[in-house]
Amino acid sequence: MTKLSIRGLSKTYAGNVQAVRKVDLEVESGEFLSLLGSSGCGKTTTLQMVAGFVSPSAGSVLVDGEDITYAAPEKRDMGIVFQSYALFPHMSVSQNVGFGLEMRKVKRPELEQRVSEALSMVRLTGLGNRYPSELSGGQRQRVAIARVLAIRPRVLLLDEPMSNLDAKLRGEMHVELRALQRRLGITTILVTHDQVEAMTMSDRIAVMANGVIAELGTPQQIYDHPTSEFAFKFLGHANVVEGEVVSADNGQTAVQVGAAIVPARTETVQIGHKTKLFVRPERLRLCSTEQGSIQGKVVTKLFLGGIWFYEIDSTVGKLRLTVTNAGTAQPQEGQAVGITWNDGDMQYVSSEAAHG
């Protein structure tokens, strides 16, 4: 079991372009941590510095307390799976999986045993003589993973390895890879722009923006209770509701939204000031106009299989909400409705996009 420590890691390119700024992370032994963010946020550069492909401008990388910041990639005992899989087309599956072992001068009997074990781990036993062109996308991905597992790395690095798969296969591979990682107990970092991928597979997620970590926590923590407006909007969908501060006493603030009074700590404490609150679409509920804290009219109604999607023109602006499809009758477009929610579902969060 291996602990990975990232301390003050930074990368500045020519022209004073700061790709990564003072990133601090402790990845615990056996943990699956995802670096999640859009293109240019610094997640891939961070992974490349951990892998040794990019030299940091400042900071350090430690594995079990050993400083490997400037060690060559092949000396770090890490395995990396790339987006492209990087398989050799002229080599068989077994030869691809055994390539790293050959480079390490592993003797033939042990090499063959470890190749066999790795193929078994990813459910490719019996396909060792095939070539990459004879495999499906999911099988090629598993070969790339087996090649890394065969060298028994201390840390597994995944650089958007499922972005080339179709949606259904990607979902299946999320489950397979997560189960494999748990079984092996290998410390893992995944880089991805796919929110569902990060939520499905991770013990914790580090949401990155502008080269720093904007949010860090378990998937449920950063989805249900994010601390920044950036994270609330980036993860899933969010309604932004404007309310008016009606009381402020000893740090406790009350905001009026429609007919409801919402307790919320805000940076705005002056009575009468407008402030923004956030609420997830699935936390809003449709009801009769008399029972609703907010009234509105259905503008759009879409059937999405497991859920109904609604857009409501309400007294506090456009709102989107989802309703579980239970096979019951639902309001129609043009119909007047009320909207309500549970205490705590409408939240105030900081306007800060990220903090370093």
SVG drawing of the C-alpha trace seen along z (x, -y; Angstrom):
<svg xmlns="http://www.w3.org/2000/svg" viewBox="-54 -47 71 67">
<polyline fill="none" stroke="black" stroke-width="0.4" points="0.0,0.0 1.4,-3.4 0.7,-7.0 1.3,-9.7 2.0,-13.3 1.9,-16.4 3.2,-19.5 3.1,-23.0 3.3,-21.6 3.5,-24.4 4.3,-24.7 5.0,-28.0 5.7,-28.1 7.3,-30.8 5.5,-34.1 4.6,-33.6 1.8,-31.2 0.9,-29.4 -0.6,-26.0 -0.5,-24.7 -0.3,-26.8 0.7,-25.4 -1.3,-22.2 -1.3,-20.3 -2.8,-16.8 -2.4,-13.7 -3.6,-10.6 -4.0,-7.9 -2.9,-4.3 -5.4,-2.4 -7.4,-5.6 -8.9,-6.4 -8.7,-10.1 -9.9,-12.0 -8.6,-15.3 -11.7,-16.7 -11.9,-19.8 -12.3,-21.3 -9.6,-21.6 -6.8,-23.9 -7.5,-23.6 -4.2,-22.1 -5.2,-18.5 -3.2,-16.8 -0.1,-18.9 -0.4,-17.9 -0.6,-14.2 2.4,-14.6 4.5,-16.1 3.5,-13.2 4.5,-10.7 7.8,-12.5 7.1,-13.6 7.1,-17.3 9.5,-18.9 7.8,-21.2 8.7,-24.8 8.2,-24.4 7.0,-21.9 7.6,-18.2 6.2,-14.7 6.7,-12.1 5.8,-8.4 5.8,-6.9 7.9,-9.8 10.5,-9.4 11.1,-12.5 10.8,-11.5 10.2,-15.0 13.1,-14.8 13.4,-11.1 13.2,-9.7 9.7,-8.3 11.0,-4.7 12.5,-5.0 9.2,-6.0 7.5,-2.6 4.3,-4.1 2.1,-2.7 0.2,-5.0 -2.7,-4.3 -3.1,-6.8 -6.1,-8.0 -4.8,-6.4 -3.9,-3.1 -0.5,-3.2 -0.5,0.5 2.0,1.8 -0.1,3.0 2.6,5.5 2.7,7.3 0.2,9.8 -1.8,9.1 0.6,11.1 3.6,9.4 2.1,6.0 1.4,6.9 4.8,8.3 6.7,5.4 7.3,3.5 8.5,6.7 11.0,7.3 12.4,3.8 12.9,4.6 14.8,7.8 12.3,10.1 13.1,13.8 10.9,15.6 9.1,18.0 8.2,15.1 7.3,12.9 4.8,15.4 3.3,16.0 2.8,12.2 1.3,11.7 -1.1,14.5 -2.1,13.1 -2.6,9.6 -4.8,10.9 -6.8,12.8 -7.3,9.7 -8.9,7.8 -10.8,10.9 -8.8,11.4 -7.6,15.0 -7.4,16.9 -6.9,13.8 -3.1,13.5 -2.4,14.5 -4.7,11.9 -3.5,8.6 -4.9,5.1 -6.7,4.8 -8.7,8.0 -10.0,6.6 -12.9,4.3 -12.3,0.9 -13.1,2.1 -10.7,5.1 -7.9,2.8 -8.4,0.7 -8.1,3.7 -4.9,4.7 -3.5,1.3 -4.5,1.7 -3.1,5.3 0.2,4.0 0.5,1.6 -0.7,4.1 1.9,6.6 4.7,4.4 3.0,4.2 3.4,0.4 3.1,-1.4 0.8,-4.0 -1.6,-3.8 -2.1,-6.9 -5.1,-7.1 -5.0,-9.8 -8.6,-9.9 -8.4,-6.2 -12.1,-5.9 -12.7,-8.9 -12.5,-6.9 -15.3,-4.4 -19.0,-4.8 -21.3,-5.8 -22.6,-2.3 -19.2,-0.7 -17.7,-3.6 -20.3,-3.0 -19.5,0.7 -15.8,0.0 -16.3,-2.5 -17.7,0.4 -15.1,2.9 -12.1,0.7 -13.3,-0.5 -13.9,3.1 -10.4,4.1 -8.8,1.1 -10.6,1.9 -9.6,5.6 -5.9,4.8 -5.9,1.9 -3.6,-0.2 -3.3,-3.9 -4.8,-5.6 -5.2,-9.0 -7.6,-9.5 -7.6,-12.6 -11.0,-13.2 -13.3,-15.9 -16.3,-13.5 -18.2,-14.3 -20.1,-11.0 -16.8,-9.1 -15.3,-11.0 -18.5,-10.6 -18.8,-6.9 -15.3,-5.8 -13.7,-8.1 -13.2,-8.0 -12.5,-11.7 -12.5,-14.3 -10.3,-17.3 -12.1,-19.8 -9.5,-21.9 -9.9,-25.4 -7.2,-27.9 -4.4,-25.7 -5.6,-25.2 -8.0,-23.0 -11.4,-24.6 -13.1,-21.8 -11.9,-18.7 -14.0,-16.0 -16.0,-12.8 -18.4,-12.8 -21.4,-13.3 -19.8,-16.1 -18.8,-18.2 -22.2,-17.5 -24.5,-18.1 -22.6,-20.7 -20.0,-22.5 -18.3,-25.5 -17.9,-27.6 -20.3,-28.8 -17.9,-27.4 -18.2,-23.8 -22.0,-24.1 -22.3,-25.1 -19.6,-22.7 -20.9,-19.6 -24.2,-18.6 -26.9,-21.3 -27.8,-24.1 -30.6,-26.7 -29.6,-30.1 -32.3,-31.9 -32.2,-35.5 -33.6,-36.3 -33.7,-39.2 -32.0,-39.3 -34.7,-39.9 -32.8,-39.3 -29.2,-39.1 -28.3,-38.4 -25.0,-37.0 -23.9,-35.4 -27.4,-33.9 -29.0,-35.3 -32.5,-34.7 -33.3,-35.2 -36.8,-35.4 -37.3,-33.4 -40.9,-33.7 -43.1,-33.0 -40.3,-31.0 -37.8,-32.2 -34.5,-30.4 -31.8,-30.3 -28.4,-30.8 -25.1,-32.2 -24.2,-34.8 -21.5,-37.4 -24.3,-39.9 -25.6,-40.7 -27.4,-44.0 -31.2,-43.7 -32.8,-44.4 -29.8,-43.3 -30.2,-40.8 -28.2,-37.6 -28.0,-34.4 -28.9,-30.9 -28.4,-27.6 -30.5,-24.5 -30.2,-21.3 -33.1,-20.5 -33.8,-17.2 -34.3,-18.9 -37.2,-21.0 -40.7,-19.5 -43.9,-20.3 -47.1,-20.8 -50.3,-22.8 -50.0,-26.6 -51.6,-27.0 -48.9,-24.7 -45.9,-26.1 -43.4,-28.6 -42.9,-29.7 -45.5,-29.8 -44.9,-29.4 -46.0,-27.9 -44.7,-24.9 -42.8,-26.1 -41.1,-22.8 -41.8,-19.2 -39.4,-16.4 -39.6,-12.6 -36.1,-11.2 -37.0,-7.6 -36.3,-7.4 -37.2,-11.1 -39.3,-13.9 -37.5,-17.2 -39.3,-20.5 -38.5,-24.1 -40.7,-26.5 -41.2,-30.2 -41.5,-31.1 -41.9,-34.2 -38.1,-34.1 -37.0,-33.4 -36.5,-30.3 -36.1,-27.1 -35.3,-23.6 -36.3,-20.5 -36.6,-16.8 -39.3,-14.4 -38.8,-10.6 -40.9,-8.7 -43.2,-6.7 -45.8,-6.1 -48.2,-8.7 -49.8,-11.7 -47.6,-14.8 -48.3,-18.5 -48.5,-19.6 -47.0,-22.5 -48.8,-25.7 -50.1,-24.5 -49.8,-26.6 -47.8,-24.9 -46.3,-25.5 -42.7,-24.7 -41.4,-23.7 -38.2,-22.1 -36.8,-20.7 -34.9,-22.8 -31.2,-22.9 -31.7,-22.2 -31.4,-25.8 -27.9,-26.9 -25.6,-29.9 -22.1,-29.3 -19.0,-31.5 -18.6,-33.4 -14.9,-32.4 -14.1,-30.3 -11.1,-28.6 -8.7,-28.9 -5.0,-28.1"/>
</svg>
